[in-house]
Amino acid sequence: MEIWINPACSKCRSALTLLDAEGADYTVRRYLEDVPTEDEIREVLDRLGLEPWDITRTQEADAKELGLKDWPRDAEARQRWITALSRHPKLIQRPIITADDGSAVVGRTEESVRDALSR
């Protein structure tokens, strides 16, 4: 199990606390420092069953600067979104937990973290 975190994020810290309390075996990835490649983002999206715009923090300054709210959300624009996430990792929703069964969750709630633990 791997968890992508921003240490400054309270949701990330809460997820880590729960993982520790449950004795989970996991690896921490500080994705702002160890930026995911476009291929890694595609893989996580496949595991999540989501599209890149579904995991984009559209209220971030970078998102506003890029004008993301006006970008199309369709198959043709998918790669453009993935590139933006790789170049601006702050835009990636967090924490993302990759479960041992090959799936993944956005662990913003206790329920979603427990869901990842049960897989």
C-alpha positions as CSV (number, residue, x, y, z in Angstrom):
1,M,0.0,0.0,0.0
2,E,1.2,3.5,-0.9
3,I,-0.2,6.8,0.2
4,W,0.5,10.0,-1.7
5,I,0.6,12.9,0.8
6,N,1.3,16.5,1.4
7,P,2.5,16.7,5.0
8,A,0.9,20.2,5.3
9,C,-2.6,18.6,4.6
10,S,-4.7,17.8,7.6
11,K,-6.6,15.1,5.7
12,C,-3.3,13.4,4.9
13,R,-2.2,13.5,8.5
14,S,-5.5,12.1,9.6
15,A,-5.2,9.3,7.1
16,L,-1.7,8.5,8.3
17,T,-2.9,8.4,11.9
18,L,-5.6,6.0,11.0
19,L,-3.2,3.7,9.0
20,D,-0.8,3.7,12.0
21,A,-3.6,3.0,14.5
22,E,-4.7,0.0,12.3
23,G,-1.1,-1.3,12.0
24,A,-1.1,-0.9,8.2
25,D,2.0,-1.6,6.2
26,Y,2.4,1.3,3.8
27,T,4.9,3.5,2.0
28,V,4.6,7.3,2.1
29,R,5.1,9.3,-1.1
30,R,5.5,13.0,-0.7
31,Y,4.2,13.7,-4.2
32,L,5.1,17.4,-4.2
33,E,8.8,16.3,-3.9
34,D,8.6,13.0,-5.7
35,V,6.3,14.2,-8.5
36,P,4.4,11.4,-10.2
37,T,5.1,10.9,-13.9
38,E,2.3,11.1,-16.5
39,D,2.3,7.3,-16.6
40,E,2.0,7.0,-12.9
41,I,-0.9,9.4,-12.9
42,R,-2.6,7.4,-15.6
43,E,-2.1,4.2,-13.6
44,V,-3.6,5.8,-10.5
45,L,-6.5,7.1,-12.4
46,D,-7.1,3.6,-13.8
47,R,-6.9,2.2,-10.3
48,L,-9.3,4.8,-9.0
49,G,-11.7,4.4,-11.9
50,L,-11.7,8.2,-12.3
51,E,-10.7,10.9,-14.8
52,P,-8.0,13.5,-14.2
53,W,-10.5,16.3,-13.7
54,D,-12.1,14.2,-10.9
55,I,-8.9,14.4,-8.8
56,T,-7.9,18.0,-9.6
57,R,-8.0,20.6,-7.0
58,T,-9.6,23.3,-9.1
59,Q,-9.6,26.0,-6.4
60,E,-5.7,26.1,-6.2
61,A,-4.0,29.2,-7.5
62,D,-2.3,27.1,-10.2
63,A,-5.7,25.8,-11.4
64,K,-7.0,29.3,-11.7
65,E,-3.9,30.5,-13.5
66,L,-4.2,27.7,-16.0
67,G,-8.0,28.3,-16.4
68,L,-8.8,24.7,-15.6
69,K,-12.5,25.4,-14.9
70,D,-12.9,26.2,-18.7
71,W,-11.0,23.1,-19.9
72,P,-13.1,20.5,-21.6
73,R,-13.7,17.3,-19.7
74,D,-13.7,14.7,-22.4
75,A,-11.5,12.0,-23.9
76,E,-9.7,14.4,-26.2
77,A,-8.7,16.7,-23.3
78,R,-7.7,13.8,-20.9
79,Q,-4.0,14.0,-21.8
80,R,-3.9,17.8,-21.3
81,W,-5.3,17.3,-17.8
82,I,-2.7,14.5,-17.0
83,T,0.1,16.7,-18.2
84,A,-1.1,19.6,-16.0
85,L,-1.3,17.3,-12.9
86,S,2.3,16.1,-13.6
87,R,3.6,19.6,-14.1
88,H,1.6,21.1,-11.2
89,P,1.4,18.3,-8.6
90,K,-0.2,20.6,-6.1
91,L,-3.3,20.2,-8.2
92,I,-3.6,16.5,-7.3
93,Q,-6.3,15.7,-4.7
94,R,-4.9,14.1,-1.6
95,P,-4.3,11.7,0.0
96,I,-4.4,9.0,-2.6
97,I,-4.1,5.4,-1.3
98,T,-3.2,2.5,-3.5
99,A,-4.6,-0.6,-2.0
100,D,-3.0,-4.1,-2.1
101,D,-5.6,-5.5,-4.4
102,G,-4.7,-3.1,-7.3
103,S,-7.4,-0.5,-6.6
104,A,-7.0,3.0,-5.1
105,V,-9.1,5.5,-3.2
106,V,-8.9,9.2,-2.5
107,G,-8.6,9.0,1.3
108,R,-10.3,12.2,2.4
109,T,-12.6,10.5,4.9
110,E,-12.1,7.9,7.5
111,E,-14.5,5.7,5.6
112,S,-12.4,5.8,2.4
113,V,-9.2,5.1,4.3
114,R,-10.9,2.1,6.0
115,D,-12.1,1.0,2.6
116,A,-8.5,0.9,1.3
117,L,-7.5,-1.0,4.4
118,S,-10.1,-3.7,3.8
119,R,-8.9,-4.4,0.2
